[in-house]
């Protein structure tokens, strides 16, 4: 699956998905924030990730287009893949 991650605004990265939702752990791997599932798990369980402004400790948190994830000083915006 080809995915293109693009910057929408300064400090915000758009991550397009072609499904209804994506789990938080998978989003971190897809956006190349975490190199592996274990690394993503540790980031989440350490409380490093915020979903829509609130700390989220759930690896399986379902994210839908419009949701924002803040991690390591960057913001990742889940968007719908427009090339469907």
Buried (B, 14 or more C-beta within 10 A) or exposed (E): EEEEEEEEEEEBBBBBBEEEBBBBBBBBBBBEBBEEEEBBBEBBEEEBBBBEEEEBEEBEBEBEBEBBBBBEEEBBBBBBBEEE
